[in-house]
Amino acid sequence: MGIFVKDTESSAKKFVAQHGIAFPSGLDPGMKIAGSYGVIGPPLTIFIGKDGNIVERVSGPMKEKDFNRRIERLLQ
């Protein structure tokens, strides 16, 4: 799931469309979700396990192939 922090709905929708993002995304204007996971500055990718705990954090932009590789590894 993607979370847009300190962003507007229109700019988030534009970003999703421009980058062809297919996974669910939403707004977190008050940074409640981001704060719960210790997000201090985007872009940040947090992989969360089935139990709700953080499995891995990756700061900075991530290429699609690297994202997919991590997901495949975590699902094993």
N, CA, C and O atoms as a Tripos MOL2 file, in Angstrom:
@<TRIPOS>MOLECULE
protein
  304   303    76     0     0
PROTEIN
NO_CHARGES

@<TRIPOS>ATOM
      1 N           0.8430   -1.1680    0.0000 N.3       1 MET1
      2 CA          0.0000    0.0000    0.0000 C.3       1 MET1
      3 C           0.8860    1.2290    0.0000 C.2       1 MET1
      4 O           1.8990    1.2650    0.6990 O.2       1 MET1
      5 N           0.5240    2.2150   -0.7600 N.am      2 GLY2
      6 CA          1.2650    3.4670   -0.7950 C.3       2 GLY2
      7 C           0.5840    4.5050    0.0650 C.2       2 GLY2
      8 O          -0.6430    4.6020    0.0940 O.2       2 GLY2
      9 N           1.3840    5.2720    0.7580 N.am      3 ILE3
     10 CA          0.8520    6.3430    1.6030 C.3       3 ILE3
     11 C           1.4710    7.6660    1.1490 C.2       3 ILE3
     12 O           2.6920    7.7900    1.0510 O.2       3 ILE3
     13 N           0.6280    8.6340    0.8780 N.am      4 PHE4
     14 CA          1.0960    9.9650    0.5210 C.3       4 PHE4
     15 C           0.9970   10.8430    1.7650 C.2       4 PHE4
     16 O          -0.0910   11.0510    2.3010 O.2       4 PHE4
     17 N           2.1320   11.3520    2.2160 N.am      5 VAL5
     18 CA          2.1490   12.2050    3.4000 C.3       5 VAL5
     19 C           2.3150   13.6600    2.9830 C.2       5 VAL5
     20 O           3.0370   13.9710    2.0350 O.2       5 VAL5
     21 N           1.6380   14.5410    3.7020 N.am      6 LYS6
     22 CA          1.7260   15.9750    3.4210 C.3       6 LYS6
     23 C           1.5180   16.2620    1.9350 C.2       6 LYS6
     24 O           2.2850   17.0090    1.3270 O.2       6 LYS6
     25 N           0.4870   15.6710    1.3620 N.am      7 ASP7
     26 CA          0.2280   15.8000   -0.0590 C.3       7 ASP7
     27 C          -1.2610   16.0530   -0.2600 C.2       7 ASP7
     28 O          -2.0660   15.8310    0.6440 O.2       7 ASP7
     29 N          -1.6130   16.5140   -1.4430 N.am      8 THR8
     30 CA         -3.0260   16.7200   -1.7620 C.3       8 THR8
     31 C          -3.5320   15.5370   -2.5660 C.2       8 THR8
     32 O          -2.7520   14.8030   -3.1730 O.2       8 THR8
     33 N          -4.8360   15.3620   -2.5640 N.am      9 GLU9
     34 CA         -5.4290   14.2610   -3.3160 C.3       9 GLU9
     35 C          -5.1320   14.3830   -4.8020 C.2       9 GLU9
     36 O          -4.8330   13.3880   -5.4630 O.2       9 GLU9
     37 N          -5.2140   15.5990   -5.3290 N.am     10 SER10
     38 CA         -4.9840   15.7840   -6.7750 C.3      10 SER10
     39 C          -3.5350   15.4740   -7.1620 C.2      10 SER10
     40 O          -3.3000   14.8410   -8.1910 O.2      10 SER10
     41 N          -2.5700   15.9060   -6.3630 N.am     11 SER11
     42 CA         -1.1720   15.6170   -6.7180 C.3      11 SER11
     43 C          -0.8540   14.1360   -6.5170 C.2      11 SER11
     44 O          -0.0390   13.5800   -7.2540 O.2      11 SER11
     45 N          -1.4810   13.4900   -5.5360 N.am     12 ALA12
     46 CA         -1.2720   12.0540   -5.3210 C.3      12 ALA12
     47 C          -1.8240   11.2660   -6.5050 C.2      12 ALA12
     48 O          -1.1720   10.3450   -6.9990 O.2      12 ALA12
     49 N          -3.0260   11.6260   -6.9610 N.am     13 LYS13
     50 CA         -3.6230   10.9520   -8.1190 C.3      13 LYS13
     51 C          -2.7680   11.1450   -9.3720 C.2      13 LYS13
     52 O          -2.6000   10.2170  -10.1630 O.2      13 LYS13
     53 N          -2.2360   12.3380   -9.5460 N.am     14 LYS14
     54 CA         -1.3710   12.6270  -10.6900 C.3      14 LYS14
     55 C          -0.1140   11.7560  -10.6470 C.2      14 LYS14
     56 O           0.2930   11.1970  -11.6660 O.2      14 LYS14
     57 N           0.5010   11.6430   -9.4630 N.am     15 PHE15
     58 CA          1.7070   10.8220   -9.2830 C.3      15 PHE15
     59 C           1.4080    9.3630   -9.6110 C.2      15 PHE15
     60 O           2.1780    8.7140  -10.3180 O.2      15 PHE15
     61 N           0.2950    8.8480   -9.1020 N.am     16 VAL16
     62 CA         -0.1050    7.4630   -9.3490 C.3      16 VAL16
     63 C          -0.2870    7.2230  -10.8410 C.2      16 VAL16
     64 O           0.1760    6.2140  -11.3720 O.2      16 VAL16
     65 N          -0.9570    8.1430  -11.5130 N.am     17 ALA17
     66 CA         -1.1900    8.0020  -12.9510 C.3      17 ALA17
     67 C           0.1140    8.0780  -13.7450 C.2      17 ALA17
     68 O           0.3340    7.2750  -14.6520 O.2      17 ALA17
     69 N           0.9710    9.0290  -13.4140 N.am     18 GLN18
     70 CA          2.2370    9.2130  -14.1400 C.3      18 GLN18
     71 C           3.1550    8.0060  -14.0060 C.2      18 GLN18
     72 O           3.8750    7.6680  -14.9450 O.2      18 GLN18
     73 N           3.1350    7.3550  -12.8480 N.am     19 HIS19
     74 CA          4.0620    6.2570  -12.5820 C.3      19 HIS19
     75 C           3.4210    4.8820  -12.7230 C.2      19 HIS19
     76 O           4.0610    3.8630  -12.4640 O.2      19 HIS19
     77 N           2.1670    4.8580  -13.1320 N.am     20 GLY20
     78 CA          1.4880    3.5810  -13.3660 C.3      20 GLY20
     79 C           1.4000    2.7120  -12.1160 C.2      20 GLY20
     80 O           1.5190    1.4890  -12.1990 O.2      20 GLY20
     81 N           1.1970    3.3270  -10.9800 N.am     21 ILE21
     82 CA          1.1380    2.5860   -9.7190 C.3      21 ILE21
     83 C          -0.1590    1.7830   -9.6770 C.2      21 ILE21
     84 O          -1.2510    2.3310   -9.8240 O.2      21 ILE21
     85 N          -0.0160    0.4690   -9.4730 N.am     22 ALA22
     86 CA         -1.1720   -0.4180   -9.4920 C.3      22 ALA22
     87 C          -1.6090   -0.8620   -8.0960 C.2      22 ALA22
     88 O          -2.6900   -1.4310   -7.9400 O.2      22 ALA22
     89 N          -0.7900   -0.6120   -7.0940 N.am     23 PHE23
     90 CA         -1.1670   -1.0370   -5.7440 C.3      23 PHE23
     91 C          -1.9930    0.0490   -5.0610 C.2      23 PHE23
     92 O          -1.9170    1.2140   -5.4500 O.2      23 PHE23
     93 N          -2.7830   -0.3180   -4.0440 N.am     24 PRO24
     94 CA         -3.6250    0.6630   -3.3560 C.3      24 PRO24
     95 C          -2.7900    1.7780   -2.7230 C.2      24 PRO24
     96 O          -1.7090    1.5340   -2.1870 O.2      24 PRO24
     97 N          -3.3020    2.9800   -2.7960 N.am     25 SER25
     98 CA         -2.6150    4.1340   -2.2140 C.3      25 SER25
     99 C          -3.6420    5.0420   -1.5490 C.2      25 SER25
    100 O          -4.8090    5.0740   -1.9390 O.2      25 SER25
    101 N          -3.1920    5.7710   -0.5490 N.am     26 GLY26
    102 CA         -4.0860    6.6860    0.1370 C.3      26 GLY26
    103 C          -3.3300    7.8490    0.7430 C.2      26 GLY26
    104 O          -2.1000    7.8820    0.7350 O.2      26 GLY26
    105 N          -4.0770    8.7960    1.2650 N.am     27 LEU27
    106 CA         -3.5000    9.9930    1.8720 C.3      27 LEU27
    107 C          -3.3150    9.8050    3.3790 C.2      27 LEU27
    108 O          -4.1090    9.1350    4.0400 O.2      27 LEU27
    109 N          -2.2710   10.3990    3.8940 N.am     28 ASP28
    110 CA         -2.0010   10.4270    5.3330 C.3      28 ASP28
    111 C          -1.5900   11.8550    5.6960 C.2      28 ASP28
    112 O          -0.4560   12.0860    6.1150 O.2      28 ASP28
    113 N          -2.5180   12.8220    5.5360 N.am     29 PRO29
    114 CA         -2.1510   14.2280    5.7240 C.3      29 PRO29
    115 C          -1.6840   14.5740    7.1340 C.2      29 PRO29
    116 O          -0.8620   15.4740    7.3060 O.2      29 PRO29
    117 N          -2.1860   13.8850    8.1290 N.am     30 GLY30
    118 CA         -1.7680   14.1490    9.5110 C.3      30 GLY30
    119 C          -0.5850   13.3130    9.9500 C.2      30 GLY30
    120 O          -0.1490   13.4040   11.0980 O.2      30 GLY30
    121 N          -0.0630   12.5000    9.0490 N.am     31 MET31
    122 CA          1.0840   11.6160    9.2810 C.3      31 MET31
    123 C           0.8490   10.6470   10.4440 C.2      31 MET31
    124 O           1.7990   10.2800   11.1370 O.2      31 MET31
    125 N          -0.3850   10.2340   10.6640 N.am     32 LYS32
    126 CA         -0.6680    9.2560   11.7200 C.3      32 LYS32
    127 C          -0.0960    7.8880   11.3680 C.2      32 LYS32
    128 O           0.5330    7.2380   12.2040 O.2      32 LYS32
    129 N          -0.3150    7.4550   10.1330 N.am     33 ILE33
    130 CA          0.2170    6.1560    9.7050 C.3      33 ILE33
    131 C           1.7360    6.2360    9.6160 C.2      33 ILE33
    132 O           2.4390    5.3640   10.1270 O.2      33 ILE33
    133 N           2.2350    7.2700    8.9750 N.am     34 ALA34
    134 CA          3.6860    7.4370    8.8300 C.3      34 ALA34
    135 C           4.3610    7.4880   10.1920 C.2      34 ALA34
    136 O           5.4120    6.8790   10.3900 O.2      34 ALA34
    137 N           3.7660    8.2060   11.1230 N.am     35 GLY35
    138 CA          4.3250    8.3050   12.4640 C.3      35 GLY35
    139 C           4.3630    6.9680   13.1730 C.2      35 GLY35
    140 O           5.2930    6.6910   13.9310 O.2      35 GLY35
    141 N           3.3600    6.1350   12.9350 N.am     36 SER36
    142 CA          3.3060    4.8070   13.5590 C.3      36 SER36
    143 C           4.4620    3.9220   13.1180 C.2      36 SER36
    144 O           4.8880    3.0350   13.8580 O.2      36 SER36
    145 N           4.9690    4.1610   11.9150 N.am     37 TYR37
    146 CA          6.0550    3.3450   11.3830 C.3      37 TYR37
    147 C           7.3970    4.0810   11.3580 C.2      37 TYR37
    148 O           8.3560    3.5960   10.7570 O.2      37 TYR37
    149 N           7.4700    5.2180   11.9880 N.am     38 GLY38
    150 CA          8.7340    5.9280   12.0960 C.3      38 GLY38
    151 C           9.2260    6.5500   10.8140 C.2      38 GLY38
    152 O          10.4340    6.6830   10.6160 O.2      38 GLY38
    153 N           8.3180    6.9350    9.9390 N.am     39 VAL39
    154 CA          8.7040    7.5850    8.6840 C.3      39 VAL39
    155 C           9.1070    9.0170    8.9910 C.2      39 VAL39
    156 O           8.3170    9.7940    9.5270 O.2      39 VAL39
    157 N          10.3450    9.3600    8.6440 N.am     40 ILE40
    158 CA         10.8010   10.7270    8.8840 C.3      40 ILE40
    159 C          10.9520   11.5130    7.5980 C.2      40 ILE40
    160 O          11.0330   12.7410    7.6290 O.2      40 ILE40
    161 N          10.9920   10.8260    6.4700 N.am     41 GLY41
    162 CA         11.0860   11.5240    5.1950 C.3      41 GLY41
    163 C          10.9250   10.5800    4.0360 C.2      41 GLY41
    164 O          11.6390    9.5820    3.9420 O.2      41 GLY41
    165 N           9.9980   10.8780    3.1500 N.am     42 PRO42
    166 CA          9.8200   10.0370    1.9690 C.3      42 PRO42
    167 C          10.8820   10.3510    0.9280 C.2      42 PRO42
    168 O          11.4920   11.4160    1.0210 O.2      42 PRO42
    169 N          11.1420    9.5110   -0.0420 N.am     43 PRO43
    170 CA         10.4870    8.2240   -0.1820 C.3      43 PRO43
    171 C          11.0980    7.1790    0.7570 C.2      43 PRO43
    172 O          12.3090    7.1480    0.9770 O.2      43 PRO43
    173 N          10.2520    6.3510    1.2860 N.am     44 LEU44
    174 CA         10.6510    5.2650    2.1750 C.3      44 LEU44
    175 C           9.7170    4.1000    1.9080 C.2      44 LEU44
    176 O           8.4980    4.2660    1.8690 O.2      44 LEU44
    177 N          10.2890    2.9300    1.7250 N.am     45 THR45
    178 CA          9.4990    1.7250    1.5390 C.3      45 THR45
    179 C           9.6360    0.8780    2.7880 C.2      45 THR45
    180 O          10.7430    0.5750    3.2310 O.2      45 THR45
    181 N           8.5020    0.5020    3.3480 N.am     46 ILE46
    182 CA          8.4950   -0.3350    4.5420 C.3      46 ILE46
    183 C           7.7550   -1.6220    4.2010 C.2      46 ILE46
    184 O           6.6080   -1.5970    3.7540 O.2      46 ILE46
    185 N           8.4230   -2.7280    4.4150 N.am     47 PHE47
    186 CA          7.8030   -4.0240    4.1930 C.3      47 PHE47
    187 C           7.3120   -4.5280    5.5430 C.2      47 PHE47
    188 O           8.0830   -4.6360    6.4970 O.2      47 PHE47
    189 N           6.0170   -4.8370    5.6110 N.am     48 ILE48
    190 CA          5.3810   -5.2310    6.8580 C.3      48 ILE48
    191 C           4.9330   -6.6790    6.7430 C.2      48 ILE48
    192 O           4.2830   -7.0660    5.7720 O.2      48 ILE48
    193 N           5.2890   -7.4740    7.7470 N.am     49 GLY49
    194 CA          4.9290   -8.8860    7.7570 C.3      49 GLY49
    195 C           3.4690   -9.1060    8.1030 C.2      49 GLY49
    196 O           2.7500   -8.1680    8.4480 O.2      49 GLY49
    197 N           3.0420  -10.3510    8.0060 N.am     50 LYS50
    198 CA          1.6570  -10.7200    8.3030 C.3      50 LYS50
    199 C           1.2560  -10.3500    9.7220 C.2      50 LYS50
    200 O           0.0840  -10.1020   10.0030 O.2      50 LYS50
    201 N           2.2430  -10.3150   10.6150 N.am     51 ASP51
    202 CA          1.9640  -10.0040   12.0200 C.3      51 ASP51
    203 C           1.9040   -8.5060   12.2960 C.2      51 ASP51
    204 O           1.6760   -8.0900   13.4320 O.2      51 ASP51
    205 N           2.1080   -7.6900   11.2540 N.am     52 GLY52
    206 CA          2.0460   -6.2450   11.4070 C.3      52 GLY52
    207 C           3.3600   -5.5960   11.7980 C.2      52 GLY52
    208 O           3.4300   -4.3740   11.9290 O.2      52 GLY52
    209 N           4.3980   -6.3900   11.9840 N.am     53 ASN53
    210 CA          5.7140   -5.8500   12.3430 C.3      53 ASN53
    211 C           6.5420   -5.5350   11.1070 C.2      53 ASN53
    212 O           6.4040   -6.1780   10.0670 O.2      53 ASN53
    213 N           7.3980   -4.5400   11.2380 N.am     54 ILE54
    214 CA          8.2790   -4.1460   10.1350 C.3      54 ILE54
    215 C           9.3190   -5.2400    9.9040 C.2      54 ILE54
    216 O           9.9990   -5.6780   10.8320 O.2      54 ILE54
    217 N           9.4270   -5.6670    8.6520 N.am     55 VAL55
    218 CA         10.3780   -6.6920    8.2600 C.3      55 VAL55
    219 C          11.6380   -6.0560    7.6740 C.2      55 VAL55
    220 O          12.7550   -6.5200    7.9030 O.2      55 VAL55
    221 N          11.4240   -4.9680    6.9040 N.am     56 GLU56
    222 CA         12.5460   -4.3130    6.2340 C.3      56 GLU56
    223 C          12.1590   -2.8780    5.8890 C.2      56 GLU56
    224 O          10.9970   -2.5850    5.6060 O.2      56 GLU56
    225 N          13.1550   -1.9840    5.9170 N.am     57 ARG57
    226 CA         12.9670   -0.5780    5.5370 C.3      57 ARG57
    227 C          14.0040   -0.2320    4.4750 C.2      57 ARG57
    228 O          15.1720   -0.6050    4.5860 O.2      57 ARG57
    229 N          13.5610    0.4880    3.4430 N.am     58 VAL58
    230 CA         14.4720    0.9260    2.3820 C.3      58 VAL58
    231 C          14.2480    2.4180    2.1730 C.2      58 VAL58
    232 O          13.1660    2.8380    1.7630 O.2      58 VAL58
    233 N          15.2730    3.2140    2.4550 N.am     59 SER59
    234 CA         15.1890    4.6640    2.2580 C.3      59 SER59
    235 C          15.5450    5.0160    0.8240 C.2      59 SER59
    236 O          16.4310    4.4080    0.2230 O.2      59 SER59
    237 N          14.8440    6.0010    0.2850 N.am     60 GLY60
    238 CA         15.1290    6.4780   -1.0600 C.3      60 GLY60
    239 C          14.3040    5.7640   -2.1050 C.2      60 GLY60
    240 O          13.5720    4.8220   -1.7980 O.2      60 GLY60
    241 N          14.4240    6.2130   -3.3380 N.am     61 PRO61
    242 CA         13.6620    5.6050   -4.4270 C.3      61 PRO61
    243 C          14.0770    4.1470   -4.6280 C.2      61 PRO61
    244 O          15.2090    3.7670   -4.3290 O.2      61 PRO61
    245 N          13.1600    3.3500   -5.1290 N.am     62 MET62
    246 CA         13.4600    1.9390   -5.3720 C.3      62 MET62
    247 C          12.9880    1.5660   -6.7710 C.2      62 MET62
    248 O          11.8770    1.9060   -7.1770 O.2      62 MET62
    249 N          13.8360    0.8730   -7.4910 N.am     63 LYS63
    250 CA         13.4660    0.4080   -8.8270 C.3      63 LYS63
    251 C          12.4720   -0.7470   -8.6920 C.2      63 LYS63
    252 O          12.4990   -1.5030   -7.7210 O.2      63 LYS63
    253 N          11.6050   -0.8610   -9.6820 N.am     64 GLU64
    254 CA         10.5550   -1.8790   -9.6410 C.3      64 GLU64
    255 C          11.1310   -3.2860   -9.4880 C.2      64 GLU64
    256 O          10.5990   -4.0950   -8.7280 O.2      64 GLU64
    257 N          12.2220   -3.5800  -10.2090 N.am     65 LYS65
    258 CA         12.7920   -4.9300  -10.1300 C.3      65 LYS65
    259 C          13.3160   -5.2260   -8.7240 C.2      65 LYS65
    260 O          13.2020   -6.3570   -8.2500 O.2      65 LYS65
    261 N          13.8930   -4.2160   -8.0470 N.am     66 ASP66
    262 CA         14.3680   -4.4160   -6.6760 C.3      66 ASP66
    263 C          13.1900   -4.6220   -5.7160 C.2      66 ASP66
    264 O          13.2520   -5.4620   -4.8180 O.2      66 ASP66
    265 N          12.1270   -3.8530   -5.9150 N.am     67 PHE67
    266 CA         10.9220   -3.9960   -5.0950 C.3      67 PHE67
    267 C          10.3530   -5.4110   -5.2550 C.2      67 PHE67
    268 O          10.0570   -6.0850   -4.2690 O.2      67 PHE67
    269 N          10.2070   -5.8460   -6.5030 N.am     68 ASN68
    270 CA          9.6510   -7.1730   -6.7740 C.3      68 ASN68
    271 C          10.5240   -8.2800   -6.1840 C.2      68 ASN68
    272 O          10.0060   -9.2630   -5.6530 O.2      68 ASN68
    273 N          11.8330   -8.1260   -6.2760 N.am     69 ARG69
    274 CA         12.7660   -9.1190   -5.7340 C.3      69 ARG69
    275 C          12.5940   -9.2430   -4.2210 C.2      69 ARG69
    276 O          12.5750  -10.3520   -3.6870 O.2      69 ARG69
    277 N          12.4710   -8.1160   -3.5370 N.am     70 ARG70
    278 CA         12.2750   -8.1410   -2.0860 C.3      70 ARG70
    279 C          10.9460   -8.7910   -1.7130 C.2      70 ARG70
    280 O          10.8780   -9.5850   -0.7750 O.2      70 ARG70
    281 N           9.9000   -8.4520   -2.4440 N.am     71 ILE71
    282 CA          8.5860   -9.0470   -2.1790 C.3      71 ILE71
    283 C           8.6500  -10.5620   -2.3600 C.2      71 ILE71
    284 O           8.1500  -11.3070   -1.5180 O.2      71 ILE71
    285 N           9.2560  -11.0160   -3.4410 N.am     72 GLU72
    286 CA          9.3670  -12.4510   -3.6830 C.3      72 GLU72
    287 C          10.1300  -13.1340   -2.5560 C.2      72 GLU72
    288 O           9.7320  -14.2050   -2.0980 O.2      72 GLU72
    289 N          11.2170  -12.5280   -2.1080 N.am     73 ARG73
    290 CA         12.0090  -13.1040   -1.0240 C.3      73 ARG73
    291 C          11.2050  -13.1670    0.2670 C.2      73 ARG73
    292 O          11.2600  -14.1660    0.9840 O.2      73 ARG73
    293 N          10.4660  -12.1170    0.5650 N.am     74 LEU74
    294 CA          9.6890  -12.0760    1.8070 C.3      74 LEU74
    295 C           8.5060  -13.0380    1.8000 C.2      74 LEU74
    296 O           8.0730  -13.4970    2.8570 O.2      74 LEU74
    297 N           7.9880  -13.3430    0.6310 N.am     75 LEU75
    298 CA          6.8520  -14.2540    0.5370 C.3      75 LEU75
    299 C           7.2590  -15.7320    0.6110 C.2      75 LEU75
    300 O           6.4000  -16.6050    0.7380 O.2      75 LEU75
    301 N           8.5420  -16.0090    0.5330 N.am     76 GLN76
    302 CA          9.0040  -17.4100    0.5940 C.3      76 GLN76
    303 C           8.8490  -17.9830    1.9850 C.2      76 GLN76
    304 O           9.1860  -19.1440    2.2150 O.2      76 GLN76
@<TRIPOS>BOND
     1     1     2 1
     2     2     3 1
     3     3     4 2
     4     3     5 am
     5     5     6 1
     6     6     7 1
     7     7     8 2
     8     7     9 am
     9     9    10 1
    10    10    11 1
    11    11    12 2
    12    11    13 am
    13    13    14 1
    14    14    15 1
    15    15    16 2
    16    15    17 am
    17    17    18 1
    18    18    19 1
    19    19    20 2
    20    19    21 am
    21    21    22 1
    22    22    23 1
    23    23    24 2
    24    23    25 am
    25    25    26 1
    26    26    27 1
    27    27    28 2
    28    27    29 am
    29    29    30 1
    30    30    31 1
    31    31    32 2
    32    31    33 am
    33    33    34 1
    34    34    35 1
    35    35    36 2
    36    35    37 am
    37    37    38 1
    38    38    39 1
    39    39    40 2
    40    39    41 am
    41    41    42 1
    42    42    43 1
    43    43    44 2
    44    43    45 am
    45    45    46 1
    46    46    47 1
    47    47    48 2
    48    47    49 am
    49    49    50 1
    50    50    51 1
    51    51    52 2
    52    51    53 am
    53    53    54 1
    54    54    55 1
    55    55    56 2
    56    55    57 am
    57    57    58 1
    58    58    59 1
    59    59    60 2
    60    59    61 am
    61    61    62 1
    62    62    63 1
    63    63    64 2
    64    63    65 am
    65    65    66 1
    66    66    67 1
    67    67    68 2
    68    67    69 am
    69    69    70 1
    70    70    71 1
    71    71    72 2
    72    71    73 am
    73    73    74 1
    74    74    75 1
    75    75    76 2
    76    75    77 am
    77    77    78 1
    78    78    79 1
    79    79    80 2
    80    79    81 am
    81    81    82 1
    82    82    83 1
    83    83    84 2
    84    83    85 am
    85    85    86 1
    86    86    87 1
    87    87    88 2
    88    87    89 am
    89    89    90 1
    90    90    91 1
    91    91    92 2
    92    91    93 am
    93    93    94 1
    94    94    95 1
    95    95    96 2
    96    95    97 am
    97    97    98 1
    98    98    99 1
    99    99   100 2
   100    99   101 am
   101   101   102 1
   102   102   103 1
   103   103   104 2
   104   103   105 am
   105   105   106 1
   106   106   107 1
   107   107   108 2
   108   107   109 am
   109   109   110 1
   110   110   111 1
   111   111   112 2
   112   111   113 am
   113   113   114 1
   114   114   115 1
   115   115   116 2
   116   115   117 am
   117   117   118 1
   118   118   119 1
   119   119   120 2
   120   119   121 am
   121   121   122 1
   122   122   123 1
   123   123   124 2
   124   123   125 am
   125   125   126 1
   126   126   127 1
   127   127   128 2
   128   127   129 am
   129   129   130 1
   130   130   131 1
   131   131   132 2
   132   131   133 am
   133   133   134 1
   134   134   135 1
   135   135   136 2
   136   135   137 am
   137   137   138 1
   138   138   139 1
   139   139   140 2
   140   139   141 am
   141   141   142 1
   142   142   143 1
   143   143   144 2
   144   143   145 am
   145   145   146 1
   146   146   147 1
   147   147   148 2
   148   147   149 am
   149   149   150 1
   150   150   151 1
   151   151   152 2
   152   151   153 am
   153   153   154 1
   154   154   155 1
   155   155   156 2
   156   155   157 am
   157   157   158 1
   158   158   159 1
   159   159   160 2
   160   159   161 am
   161   161   162 1
   162   162   163 1
   163   163   164 2
   164   163   165 am
   165   165   166 1
   166   166   167 1
   167   167   168 2
   168   167   169 am
   169   169   170 1
   170   170   171 1
   171   171   172 2
   172   171   173 am
   173   173   174 1
   174   174   175 1
   175   175   176 2
   176   175   177 am
   177   177   178 1
   178   178   179 1
   179   179   180 2
   180   179   181 am
   181   181   182 1
   182   182   183 1
   183   183   184 2
   184   183   185 am
   185   185   186 1
   186   186   187 1
   187   187   188 2
   188   187   189 am
   189   189   190 1
   190   190   191 1
   191   191   192 2
   192   191   193 am
   193   193   194 1
   194   194   195 1
   195   195   196 2
   196   195   197 am
   197   197   198 1
   198   198   199 1
   199   199   200 2
   200   199   201 am
   201   201   202 1
   202   202   203 1
   203   203   204 2
   204   203   205 am
   205   205   206 1
   206   206   207 1
   207   207   208 2
   208   207   209 am
   209   209   210 1
   210   210   211 1
   211   211   212 2
   212   211   213 am
   213   213   214 1
   214   214   215 1
   215   215   216 2
   216   215   217 am
   217   217   218 1
   218   218   219 1
   219   219   220 2
   220   219   221 am
   221   221   222 1
   222   222   223 1
   223   223   224 2
   224   223   225 am
   225   225   226 1
   226   226   227 1
   227   227   228 2
   228   227   229 am
   229   229   230 1
   230   230   231 1
   231   231   232 2
   232   231   233 am
   233   233   234 1
   234   234   235 1
   235   235   236 2
   236   235   237 am
   237   237   238 1
   238   238   239 1
   239   239   240 2
   240   239   241 am
   241   241   242 1
   242   242   243 1
   243   243   244 2
   244   243   245 am
   245   245   246 1
   246   246   247 1
   247   247   248 2
   248   247   249 am
   249   249   250 1
   250   250   251 1
   251   251   252 2
   252   251   253 am
   253   253   254 1
   254   254   255 1
   255   255   256 2
   256   255   257 am
   257   257   258 1
   258   258   259 1
   259   259   260 2
   260   259   261 am
   261   261   262 1
   262   262   263 1
   263   263   264 2
   264   263   265 am
   265   265   266 1
   266   266   267 1
   267   267   268 2
   268   267   269 am
   269   269   270 1
   270   270   271 1
   271   271   272 2
   272   271   273 am
   273   273   274 1
   274   274   275 1
   275   275   276 2
   276   275   277 am
   277   277   278 1
   278   278   279 1
   279   279   280 2
   280   279   281 am
   281   281   282 1
   282   282   283 1
   283   283   284 2
   284   283   285 am
   285   285   286 1
   286   286   287 1
   287   287   288 2
   288   287   289 am
   289   289   290 1
   290   290   291 1
   291   291   292 2
   292   291   293 am
   293   293   294 1
   294   294   295 1
   295   295   296 2
   296   295   297 am
   297   297   298 1
   298   298   299 1
   299   299   300 2
   300   299   301 am
   301   301   302 1
   302   302   303 1
   303   303   304 2
@<TRIPOS>SUBSTRUCTURE
     1 MET1         2 RESIDUE 1 A MET
     2 GLY2         6 RESIDUE 1 A GLY
     3 ILE3        10 RESIDUE 1 A ILE
     4 PHE4        14 RESIDUE 1 A PHE
     5 VAL5        18 RESIDUE 1 A VAL
     6 LYS6        22 RESIDUE 1 A LYS
     7 ASP7        26 RESIDUE 1 A ASP
     8 THR8        30 RESIDUE 1 A THR
     9 GLU9        34 RESIDUE 1 A GLU
    10 SER10       38 RESIDUE 1 A SER
    11 SER11       42 RESIDUE 1 A SER
    12 ALA12       46 RESIDUE 1 A ALA
    13 LYS13       50 RESIDUE 1 A LYS
    14 LYS14       54 RESIDUE 1 A LYS
    15 PHE15       58 RESIDUE 1 A PHE
    16 VAL16       62 RESIDUE 1 A VAL
    17 ALA17       66 RESIDUE 1 A ALA
    18 GLN18       70 RESIDUE 1 A GLN
    19 HIS19       74 RESIDUE 1 A HIS
    20 GLY20       78 RESIDUE 1 A GLY
    21 ILE21       82 RESIDUE 1 A ILE
    22 ALA22       86 RESIDUE 1 A ALA
    23 PHE23       90 RESIDUE 1 A PHE
    24 PRO24       94 RESIDUE 1 A PRO
    25 SER25       98 RESIDUE 1 A SER
    26 GLY26      102 RESIDUE 1 A GLY
    27 LEU27      106 RESIDUE 1 A LEU
    28 ASP28      110 RESIDUE 1 A ASP
    29 PRO29      114 RESIDUE 1 A PRO
    30 GLY30      118 RESIDUE 1 A GLY
    31 MET31      122 RESIDUE 1 A MET
    32 LYS32      126 RESIDUE 1 A LYS
    33 ILE33      130 RESIDUE 1 A ILE
    34 ALA34      134 RESIDUE 1 A ALA
    35 GLY35      138 RESIDUE 1 A GLY
    36 SER36      142 RESIDUE 1 A SER
    37 TYR37      146 RESIDUE 1 A TYR
    38 GLY38      150 RESIDUE 1 A GLY
    39 VAL39      154 RESIDUE 1 A VAL
    40 ILE40      158 RESIDUE 1 A ILE
    41 GLY41      162 RESIDUE 1 A GLY
    42 PRO42      166 RESIDUE 1 A PRO
    43 PRO43      170 RESIDUE 1 A PRO
    44 LEU44      174 RESIDUE 1 A LEU
    45 THR45      178 RESIDUE 1 A THR
    46 ILE46      182 RESIDUE 1 A ILE
    47 PHE47      186 RESIDUE 1 A PHE
    48 ILE48      190 RESIDUE 1 A ILE
    49 GLY49      194 RESIDUE 1 A GLY
    50 LYS50      198 RESIDUE 1 A LYS
    51 ASP51      202 RESIDUE 1 A ASP
    52 GLY52      206 RESIDUE 1 A GLY
    53 ASN53      210 RESIDUE 1 A ASN
    54 ILE54      214 RESIDUE 1 A ILE
    55 VAL55      218 RESIDUE 1 A VAL
    56 GLU56      222 RESIDUE 1 A GLU
    57 ARG57      226 RESIDUE 1 A ARG
    58 VAL58      230 RESIDUE 1 A VAL
    59 SER59      234 RESIDUE 1 A SER
    60 GLY60      238 RESIDUE 1 A GLY
    61 PRO61      242 RESIDUE 1 A PRO
    62 MET62      246 RESIDUE 1 A MET
    63 LYS63      250 RESIDUE 1 A LYS
    64 GLU64      254 RESIDUE 1 A GLU
    65 LYS65      258 RESIDUE 1 A LYS
    66 ASP66      262 RESIDUE 1 A ASP
    67 PHE67      266 RESIDUE 1 A PHE
    68 ASN68      270 RESIDUE 1 A ASN
    69 ARG69      274 RESIDUE 1 A ARG
    70 ARG70      278 RESIDUE 1 A ARG
    71 ILE71      282 RESIDUE 1 A ILE
    72 GLU72      286 RESIDUE 1 A GLU
    73 ARG73      290 RESIDUE 1 A ARG
    74 LEU74      294 RESIDUE 1 A LEU
    75 LEU75      298 RESIDUE 1 A LEU
    76 GLN76      302 RESIDUE 1 A GLN
